Amino acid sequence: MPLTLASLVHQTALKLTVLAGESRLGAEIRWVHTSELDDPGPYLEGGELLLTTGLKLDTADREGLRSYVRRLAAAGVVGLGFGIGVGHDEVPPALVAAAAEARLPLLEVPRATPFIALSKAVSAAVAADQYQAVTAGFEAQRELTRAALAPDGTAALLARLATHLDGWAALYDASGAVLAAAPDWAGRRATRLAGEIDRLRDLPAPAGAAVAGPAGAEDRVELQSLGTGRRPRGFLAVGTGERLDTAARYVVHAAVALLTLSLEQSRTLQDAQGRLAAALLRMLLAGEPDHAPSVAGRLYGTLFDQPLRLLIAEPAAGAPAGPQAVALLAERAEAVAVRAGEPLLAVREGPRLILLAAEDATALASAIDLAEAQDALAAGLSGEIPAESVPEAHRQAERALAVALRRGLNLVEHGEVGAGSVMPLLADEAVRAFAEGLLRPLREHDATARGDLVASLAAWLSHHGQWDAAAVDLGVHRHTLRYRMRRVEEILGRSLDDPDVRMELWLALKAGT
C-alpha cells in the first residue's frame, strides 16, 4: 500500500505533529526532499514531502510566506515538514496560517527527529510498496499465463486482466476491429475508440497512448500496440477508474507480452495458410476445381460448395499510402472471416490482394465497404460464379480493376463494366496516342489540301456507310463523298469494307473528341 502522510504521522517514533492541512493527510508520498531554497519547485517532480528548517525564510513577511506556500503547492508538494530547534524554536505562526489557507499539510518535526529518519521511513515504505507491486505483478502474470493456456485463451486472459484492474479490457486486430472484450458490455465502449486506434496504428510498434474515456464514460483508457515488427499486429485497450499504479502496470505489461506472443504465433499460422491459399488459387485458375476441395481440406472445403465472387485490389496510381491500404484490407477481411467462421481465400501477389469468398460472405461485404472508402487503393469485383468458373471471375475482376484504375475509382464491379458505356474507356492516354497516330495522315491532308476528310469520315461512319444521308449531313454531293472516302483509303492504306478498320476509325474519332 502506498505511504501517505497520515501513515507517516502515525509512526510514533518520528514524533510528528500536524499543524495544518489535516484534510489532505491521505495524499501519497512519492519521495522526500530537503531544501532551504525560496523556490525549490524547479527541482521537484511532484508528490514529495519537502523538509526545511526555514533558515532563509523571512518569518515577518506574511505575504512572502503565503507566496512560498503557494509555490510549493503549485509544484505538487504533498506536505511540508518544518524542523524546529535549528533556526526556529517553533514553527512560525505566519507559516502555519499560510499553510492552512492553502490547505497544504504542515508537519512539525522535533529537534530529536533528524531529517534522515524521515527519509529512511519514506524510502523503506516506497521499497516495500514496490516489492509488493512486483510480487503482485508476478502472481498476476502467472494467473494470466494460466488463462492464456485455456481453450479460449484470449477471452480468458482479458477477463482476468479486467478483474485485476477492476475495469475493462479489449483486444483489437490490426485493422482496429474489436476481437474480444471483457466484461461483455465493454465491447460497445471499445468500438468508440476507433479514432484513437487509427492514430496509434500510424506509430511504429510498440507504441502506447493514454486518452480520456469515450463520451459519457468516466474511466481512463490506456492503449498499447501489440507486435514485434514495425506494423502492429493488434491493440490492447484497458479502462480503469483511476490512473494505473505500479502493480497494475506490471499486470498490463504481462498481458501485452502474452497477447503479442499469441498474435505472432497466429501470424506464423496465417503465413502457412497464405501459402496454401496461393496454391489453391493457382489450381483454380489453371482450371482444376475438382482437386481443390481435397487440397483445401476442412480449412477451405466448404468454400467451393457455394456461389463465389473474386475481388482484386492494388494501390491506386500515385497513392503513397496504397500498400498500407491494401494490407489493411487484407487484415480486415481475414479478421472478419475468422469472427464469422467463414472460409476466405486471401492471396497477396506483390502489391496486389486477391480475395475469393462466398457471394454472401460477411468478410466479402466488409472488404467491399472498406475498398469503397479507401482512396489509396483501386479494386475490381467479379460477378457471381461457381467454383469451376474462377478463371472467368479472375478475368472479370481484372477488367473491372482496369476500369477503376483508368477512371480513378475506388471500386468497380463487373456488372458496372458491362452495363456502362465504353466511351469513358477511351480517355486512356494509350488510346489517345493510338487515335492520334491513326488519324494524323488525314489531319495533315486536311491542313494542306481541299476536302475535309476527317469530318467526312465521321459523318459516313455515323450514318453506317449510307452515302445519301451522310452527304446531306455534310452538304455535299454523294459522288464527292465517295471520292473523299477513296482518298481516306488511299492515304491510310486500309479498306473501309473491313469492319475492323471501320471500328478502329470510329473509336479513334471518339477518342480524339
Order of alpha helices (4+ residues) and beta strands (2+ residues): alpha-beta-beta-beta-alpha-beta-alpha-beta-alpha-alpha-beta-beta-alpha-alpha-beta-beta-beta-alpha-alpha-beta-alpha-beta-beta-alpha-beta-alpha-beta-alpha-alpha-alpha-alpha-alpha-alpha
